[in-house]
Amino acid sequence: MNIFDVHIKNGEVIDGTGAPKFKSDIVINKGKIIGIFPAENGDVRDPSENHFLSNFRAKHTINAENKIISPGFIDVHTHDDDNVFLDPSMSSKISQGVTTCVAGNCGISLAPFSYKGEVPAPIALLGKSEVFRFPRVSNYKEEFNNKPSSVNLALLTGHSMLRLEAMNGEFARPATTKEISKMIVKLKLALADGSIGLSTGLAYPAANDAPTSEIIELAKILPEFDGIFTTHMRNEAVDVIKSVNETINISSTAKVRTVISHHKCAGRENWGKSKKTLELIGEAKKNNFLDLDCYPYTASSTMLLKSFVKRADKVLVTWSDNYPDISGQDLNDLAQQFGISIDETIDKLYPAGAIYFQMDDQDLNRILQFPGSMIGSDGIPGDRHPHPRLWGTFPRVLGKYSREMQLFPLEEAVYKMTGKSASVFGLEKRGIIDVGNYADLVIFNPETVIDKASYQSPKLHADGIENVLVNGEVVWQEDSATQNRPGMFLEGKKFH
Ligand SMILES: [Zn+2]
């Protein structure tokens, strides 16, 4: 008799391709899926191909009756670069069913970075200066492999890191040709070391003065490494349409696989602009690899910056170095308490983080429904009072937007967080339940799955996520993290 590692019985499989669910068992051995076969006498997939499954015993059996078995969710937009080391259980993510995180988004990555001077916003989102300890992506990879987390991790290279280093801290101007050459050398090295692509954060001080041409020069390097280009665009408010056009220009000129990060239309006067942005993106998709990610909330979160405060209806402070105890409070109330203006309050709190209420439900629904959209949390793990997306994103899409609001069927919701994401980000043998793929799986209750984290209580884990497996090992069950740390560092394709 064959003895295999795990047998998941009697579940309904949503395989991550968007195809309708089907009833099936799944057998896992040595971290991979080795069998998908009918639980009853259905002819879902031919069991004769898997004849060795006719006589086996499993070391561990999971009953998934009345539950969905789907590929583990891929959080394509994270800032978990250091969090995988600080909290290797990665409870905020595995409690949602996330099994892979893409870190290094918005132009900021923990590696590669050797610059020792003062860093501009938003680099502090990753931590204080001492956290930057990886001159190369290979150093980061080595540390991850020595101390793996419960989730897999893929790393983008932040444009702002390359820029700050090449320009020796003089970031408030376009880079010279020589400086761009330096960035290219560093980027190529990062890609060869295993980074999956380049991210930008053009809306932020660190990169705002980089002209389109600077980005194109760097993005052109990516195709030969099969790298991806992700962009927190220059403007997500009054100039959001202009920024989408800039992104399309970069994507088509550099001929690079492109993802618009956390797509949104911020500020009341820009509500409704998603009709136009999605039309432009849809048109450009005909000739370019262009996609987008989004999170299911109408508030955003990043550092506390005056330019961002101006267009928001309401602002909550998530952290402040100078006033750690005020986390979770309204910026207006704080200004009143201090008896000073909003701008003076921001100066007093800075460096600090904030949640900005500034988006429209209609835009959000439209963006979530868009065929090219993927789900990414954009959660910021270091915040004392984080945006609830850190703990709630994926169950919220499944429970609120698919089951309750019926924006899309459950199969499509899962596709937006698994198969689609793996194919766009080039994560091989992930994101789809198939024989030979890695056993990154989540078992959830489709009737009860829902987010619990709120703006008031942002660290509550979701309901309905029953079991989560990463590379065949259980990392979440009975509402808690296990001690297993099976995460792998997922590399981009190597050039040589
Ligand atoms: Zn961003």
Residues whose N, C-alpha, C, O or C-beta is under 5 A from the ligand:
A	BS01	ZN	C106 H232
